[in-house]
């Protein structure tokens, strides 16, 4: 195996805890309709699935249902208006990124979040000039679990696939990484969704907090 030179992170639930601002957006929609808002703990596991997951839980609608698209566009407007009010990096993530940079490692972001949200959020977090690549959900013709976004990221960073590793908090992240031929790390501190347990995703490694990544990439 090649030595790791590039570490790629999913954004929501892996690099940054975006759930508070995502949940607040859908809760503002509920409140505007005079409906009871939902606790962050209820919405948090769905945050990695964005509008689809949050609208599904809050309003009981799926993408094929009448009225869903109007709610989706409203959610986008609400989220865009306050997308980094309470969002922050996960504990030990800032130190992990700094340590990787000190070691001469590159790191980047691969997310299904659209660039309209990714770019201002990454800037607000102070990471835009530090990332070797930023791939959003509309950067390529496919989104995860398709491998195209990860392949694009490695190419943009100028690093071989075999020297890259992908870290994510959703099963589709592991599926995308494996399909791309990268080593994978499951972020068990993230949102994880409501599917099979993280231990069953088939990732090469599992970490309980970001700084546990460092000994894995230094092996």
FENRA-V757678 format. One record per pair of residues at least 24 apart in sequence whose C-alpha atoms are under 10 Angstrom apart, sorted by the first residue. I is the first residue (numbers start at 1). J is the second residue. D is the distance in whole Angstrom. If there is no record, write none. Layout:
i->[I/I]
j->[J/J]
d->[D/D]
This chain:
i->[1/1/1/2/2/2/2/2/3/3/3/3/3/3/4/4/4/4/4/4/4/4/4/4/4/4/4/4/5/5/5/5/5/5/5/5/5/5/5/5/5/5/5/5/5/6/6/6/6/6/6/6/6/6/6/6/6/6/6/6/6/6/6/6/6/6/7/7/7/7/7/7/7/7/7/7/7/7/7/7/7/7/7/7/8/8/8/8/8/8/8/8/8/8/8/8/8/8/8/8/8/8/8/8/8/8/8/9/9/9/9/9/9/9/9/9/9/9/9/9/9/9/10/10/10/10/10/10/10/10/10/10/10/10/10/10/10/10/11/11/11/11/11/11/11/11/11/11/11/11/11/11/11/11/12/12/12/12/12/12/12/12/12/12/12/12/12/12/12/12/13/13/13/13/13/13/13/13/13/13/13/13/13/13/13/13/13/14/14/14/14/14/14/14/14/14/14/14/14/14/14/14/14/14/14/14/15/15/15/15/15/15/15/15/15/15/15/15/15/15/16/16/16/16/16/16/16/16/16/16/16/17/17/17/17/17/17/17/17/17/17/17/18/18/18/18/18/18/18/18/18/18/18/18/19/19/19/19/19/19/19/19/19/19/19/19/20/20/20/20/20/20/20/20/21/21/21/21/21/21/21/21/21/21/21/22/22/22/22/22/22/22/22/22/22/22/22/22/22/22/22/23/23/23/23/23/23/23/24/24/24/24/24/24/25/25/25/25/25/25/25/25/25/25/25/25/26/26/26/26/26/26/26/26/26/26/26/26/26/27/27/27/27/27/28/28/28/29/29/29/29/29/29/29/30/30/30/43/44/44/44/44/45/45/45/45/45/45/46/46/46/46/47/47/47/47/48/48/48/48/48/48/48/48/48/48/49/49/49/49/49/50/50/50/50/51/51/51/51/53/76/76/79/80/80/80/80/82/83/83/83/83/83/84/84/84/84/84/84/84/85/85/87/87/87/88/88/88/89/89/90/90/90/90/91/91/91/91/92/92/92/92/93/93/93/93/93/94/94/94/95/95/96/96/96/96/96/96/97/97/97/97/97/97/98/99/99/100/100/100/100/101/101/103/105/105/105/106/106/106/106/106/106/106/106/107/107/107/107/107/107/107/107/107/107/108/108/108/108/108/108/108/108/108/109/109/109/109/109/109/109/109/109/110/110/110/110/110/110/110/110/110/110/110/110/110/110/110/111/111/111/111/111/111/111/111/111/111/111/112/112/112/112/112/112/112/112/112/112/113/113/113/113/114/114/115/131/132/132/132/133/133/143/143/144/144/144/144/144/144/144/144/145/145/145/145/145/145/145/145/145/145/145/146/146/146/146/146/146/146/146/147/147/147/147/147/147/147/147/147/147/148/148/148/148/149/149/149/150/150/150/150/150/150/151/151/151/151/151/151/154/154/163/164/165/165/166/167/167/167/167/167/167/168/168/168/169/169/169/170/170/170/170/171/171/171/171/171/171/171/171/172/173/173/174/174/174/174/174/175/175/175/177/178/178/178/185/185/187/187]
j->[162/163/183/160/161/162/163/164/162/163/164/217/218/219/105/106/159/160/161/162/163/164/165/183/216/217/218/219/100/103/104/105/106/107/157/158/159/160/161/162/163/164/165/217/218/100/104/105/106/107/108/132/133/153/154/157/158/159/160/161/162/163/164/165/166/217/97/100/105/106/107/108/109/132/154/163/164/165/166/167/183/184/213/217/106/107/108/109/110/111/131/132/133/134/135/150/153/154/164/165/166/167/168/177/182/184/185/107/108/109/110/111/134/150/165/166/167/168/169/173/185/187/48/108/109/110/111/112/113/135/136/166/167/168/169/170/173/187/48/89/108/109/110/111/112/113/118/121/122/134/136/167/168/169/47/48/49/50/87/89/110/111/112/113/118/168/169/170/190/191/44/45/46/47/48/89/90/168/169/170/187/188/189/190/191/192/193/48/89/90/93/109/111/167/168/169/170/186/187/188/189/190/191/192/209/210/88/89/90/91/93/94/97/109/167/168/169/187/190/210/87/88/89/90/91/93/94/121/122/125/190/44/47/48/86/87/88/89/90/91/190/191/44/47/48/83/84/85/86/87/88/89/90/121/43/44/45/46/47/48/50/83/86/87/88/191/44/47/83/84/85/86/87/88/47/78/79/80/81/82/83/84/85/86/87/46/47/48/50/51/54/75/76/78/79/80/82/83/84/86/87/47/50/51/54/55/58/79/78/79/82/83/85/86/51/54/74/75/76/77/78/79/80/81/82/83/51/54/55/57/58/59/71/72/74/75/76/78/79/54/55/58/75/78/75/78/79/55/58/59/71/74/75/78/55/58/59/191/190/191/192/193/170/190/191/192/193/194/191/192/193/194/190/191/192/193/111/112/113/168/169/170/190/191/192/193/112/113/170/191/193/75/76/112/113/75/76/79/113/193/116/117/117/116/117/120/121/121/117/118/120/121/124/117/120/121/122/123/124/125/121/124/121/124/125/121/124/125/125/210/189/190/209/210/189/209/210/211/209/210/211/212/209/210/211/212/213/127/210/211/210/211/209/210/211/212/213/214/127/130/131/210/211/214/130/211/214/213/214/217/218/130/131/218/132/217/218/130/131/132/133/157/158/159/164/131/132/133/134/153/154/157/164/165/166/132/133/134/135/153/154/156/157/166/133/134/135/136/149/150/153/166/167/134/135/136/137/139/143/144/149/150/152/153/166/167/168/173/135/136/137/138/139/143/144/149/150/168/173/136/137/138/139/142/143/144/145/149/173/137/138/139/143/138/139/139/157/156/157/158/157/158/172/176/171/172/173/174/175/176/177/179/170/171/172/173/174/175/176/177/178/179/180/172/173/175/176/177/178/179/180/172/173/175/176/177/178/179/180/181/182/176/177/179/180/176/177/180/176/177/179/180/181/182/176/177/179/180/181/182/180/182/217/217/204/217/203/203/205/206/207/210/213/192/203/206/193/198/206/194/195/198/201/195/196/197/198/200/201/202/203/201/201/203/198/201/202/203/204/201/202/203/203/202/203/204/213/216/212/213]
d->[7/8/10/9/9/6/5/9/8/6/8/8/8/8/8/9/9/9/10/8/4/6/7/9/9/6/8/9/10/10/8/5/6/8/10/10/7/9/10/9/5/6/8/8/10/10/10/6/5/5/8/9/10/10/8/8/9/7/9/9/10/6/5/6/9/9/10/9/8/6/5/6/9/10/9/9/6/5/6/8/10/10/10/8/9/6/5/5/7/10/9/9/9/9/10/8/8/9/7/6/5/6/9/10/10/10/10/8/6/5/6/8/10/10/9/6/5/6/9/9/9/10/9/9/6/5/5/8/10/10/10/8/6/5/7/9/7/9/9/10/10/6/7/6/8/8/8/10/9/10/9/9/8/9/7/6/9/9/10/10/10/8/9/8/10/9/8/10/8/8/9/9/10/8/6/9/8/8/6/8/8/10/8/5/5/8/10/9/9/8/9/10/10/7/6/6/9/9/6/9/8/6/8/10/10/8/9/6/7/10/7/9/10/8/9/8/9/9/9/8/7/6/4/5/9/8/10/10/9/9/9/9/9/10/9/6/6/6/6/9/8/9/9/8/9/8/8/9/8/5/7/8/9/9/8/6/8/9/6/8/9/10/9/7/10/9/8/9/9/9/8/6/6/9/10/10/7/10/10/7/6/7/7/6/6/10/7/10/8/9/8/9/10/9/6/10/9/7/9/10/9/8/10/10/7/10/10/9/9/8/9/9/10/9/10/9/9/6/8/9/5/5/9/9/8/9/9/7/7/10/7/9/9/10/9/6/9/8/8/10/10/8/10/10/9/8/10/10/9/10/9/8/7/8/10/7/8/10/9/6/9/9/10/8/5/6/5/7/7/8/6/8/10/7/9/8/10/9/9/10/8/7/9/7/8/7/9/9/9/10/8/10/10/9/8/7/8/10/10/9/10/9/8/8/7/9/9/10/8/9/8/7/9/10/9/6/9/10/7/8/10/10/9/10/8/10/10/7/8/10/9/9/8/8/10/8/7/9/7/6/6/9/8/5/7/10/10/10/9/9/9/7/10/7/5/9/8/7/10/9/10/9/9/9/10/9/8/10/8/9/9/9/10/9/10/9/10/9/7/6/9/8/10/9/9/6/6/7/9/10/10/9/9/10/10/5/5/6/8/8/9/10/8/9/6/5/6/8/10/9/8/9/10/6/5/6/8/10/10/9/7/7/9/7/9/9/9/9/6/5/6/9/10/8/8/8/9/9/9/6/4/8/9/9/6/7/9/9/10/5/8/10/9/6/8/7/9/8/6/9/6/10/10/9/10/6/7/9/8/6/9/10/10/8/5/6/8/6/4/8/9/8/10/8/9/8/5/9/10/7/8/10/9/8/5/7/8/6/5/9/10/8/10/9/7/9/10/9/7/7/9/7/9/9/10/9/10/6/9/9/10/10/10/10/10/8/10/9/9/9/9/10/9/9/10/10/8/8/10/10/9/8/9/8/8/9/8/9/6/9/9/9/10/9/10/7/7/6/9/8/8/9/9/9/8/9/8/9/10/9]
